[in-house]
Amino acid sequence: MIKKITQSLFAVVCLMTFIGIGTASAEKLRVGMECTYAPFNFKNENGDLMGYDVDVARGVAGLIGADLEFVCQKWDGMIPALLANKFDLVVASMSITDKRLEKMDFSDTYRISVGRLVGKKSAGLKLFDSTDKPIPANFADLKVGVERASTYADWFKNELPKANVVLYDTNESLYLDLVNGRTDMIMTNPMKAHLRFLSKEDGAGFEFVSPQIDERKYFGIGVGIGLRKGNDELKARLNKAIKTLTDNGYLESYALKYFPFAIH
């Protein structure tokens, strides 16, 4: 046991030395996230923050020599709060999109970003054609739940503007209303949907009712760490840290704590 601990500590020291972390006082960085988006960022029964995003934030912070202060923020106010200097970084599974890049900057990606629809197995829904394009007429009279100010909401607004979309402030509310029949389907992250819902007892009567939707126009190139424009030096350090975490298998190990597969 002592040997394993010593080896782990040695690996961490080597990793820190590799990217040039010294012993100077650590800088303080405030990190914005929802704190309710399990398994990416959420509080456990003891009130402690955990999740894939949290692990990534802490891993990056360790490599750049920063102390973190986590700030819980509702999703629809995340970008305004960043721009208003309420926090310095967004590590909240935020997709890098052209629309967001007009207002803010991003690090390199630390996971993929896609969407998928979840609905009742018994509904017999045929919403997409053989080329995986949505069939607008087949969405008529169906209520679709999506989180407010999300890439999923943007996709519906532009691709299916006549669809009956219901906006929610939290991801958890999506599942509650789907189970209670207040919506016919929801659009969300398929990794989260599998772990949080479809693999659980309350999701037994539901399934994915769409192909994976990953159009770059809406979902971008992946998920990155958000920051205000003009912080090029910090961005370069974030990118170096993410590359180090990727190359040394840390991102994969973070993912395997919550998923049965890597998500980078």
C-alpha positions, -999 to +999 in steps of 0.1 A: +000+000+000+028+025+010+046+016-022+015+024-043+009+057-025+046+067-030+043+058-067+011+078-071+027+108-054+058+105-076+036+105-107+018+136-096+052+154-089+065+143-123+034+156-140+036+189-122+073+193-130+066+185-166+044+216-170+066+238-149+046+243-117+067+260-090+062+266-053+049+302-055+016+311-040-013+297-061-035+320-080-072+320-072-097+311-099-135+312-095-152+284-115-189+286-125-210+255-129-247+245-123-239+221-094-271+202-103-261+185-136-252+150-125-230+132-134-210+161-147-213+186-118-235+181-088-235+179-050-236+145-032-256+138-001-230+155+020-231+187-001-198+181-017-193+189-053-184+160-076-187+149-112-167+148-144-165+186-148-154+190-112-126+164-117-115+182-149-115+215-131-095+202-102-071+184-125-064+215-146-061+236-114-035+212-100-015+214-132-015+252-135-010+258-098-044+274-090-067+273-061-104+270-071-136+285-057-167+269-072-197+292-078-231+276-085-250+294-112-282+286-131-275+276-167-293+305-185-273+330-165-239+313-170-225+334-198-238+367-184-223+359-150-189+351-166-189+383-186-199+403-154-168+388-137-189+368-112-163+340-119-133+335-141-140+302-158-169+281-168-164+243-164-200+232-169-202+209-199-206+240-221-203+233-259-180+254-280-202+270-306-198+299-331-226+318-313-209+315-279-175+324-294-189+358-304-191+366-266-164+345-249-134+323-254-128+286-248-100+262-241-094+231-262-121+204-258-122+180-229-152+160-240-176+155-269-210+173-272-241+157-288-279+156-282-305+129-284-343+126-278-358+104-252-394+093-252-418+064-243-411+030-258-448+025-264-453+057-284-440+042-317-425+076-327-409+079-361-394+114-360-365+111-384-361+098-420-336+072-433-310+100-436-314+110-400-332+142-409-361+153-387-397+150-402-414+182-391-449+169-395-443+140-371-435+165-343-470+180-345-490+178-313-460+165-293-445+185-264-407+185-263-388+195-231-354+211-234-333+231-210-335+269-214-305+287-232-291+253-243-277+240-276-308+217-277-331+247-275-311+264-304-315+233-325-352+232-321-356+269-327-338+267-360-345+232-373-381+227-360-394+262-353-430+250-352-424+223-327-441+226-293-411+232-271-413+235-233-383+253-217-370+242-183-346+260-159-330+227-147-322+194-163-338+174-134-372+190-142-370+176-177-371+140-164-398+147-138-422+161-164-413+133-189-422+106-163-453+124-153-465+127-189-464+165-191-440+162-221-438+135-248-401+136-251-370+155-240-337+164-257-306+161-236-271+147-233-273+109-241-245+100-217-264+117-188-297+102-201-283+067-199-268+070-165-294+092-148-326+078-163-327+050-189-306+026-168-328+033-137-362+020-126-381+052-135-367+051-170-377+015-178-405+025-201-384+050-221-358+048-248-339+070-273-362+080-300-338+098-323-303+092-337-274+110-322-276+147-332-242+164-335-245+192-361-215+214-355-236+245-362-254+239-329-233+215-309-199+229-318-167+209-318-170+197-282-171+209-246-144+233-234-135+255-205-151+290-210-133+322-202-136+359-210-119+372-242-084+387-238-071+361-214-047+344-239-020+336-214-045+318-191-061+300-222-026+287-232-020+273-198-055+257-198-048+241-231-014+228-220-030+213-189-059+196-209-034+181-233-014+168-203-045+153-187-054+137-221-020+123-229-015+108-195-049+091-194-064+113-167-095+124-187-103+088-194-099+079-157-122+107-148-148+095-173-147+059-161-157+070-126-191+079-140-195+062-174-188+028-188-168+044-216-144+073-224-162+105-235-133+126-249 
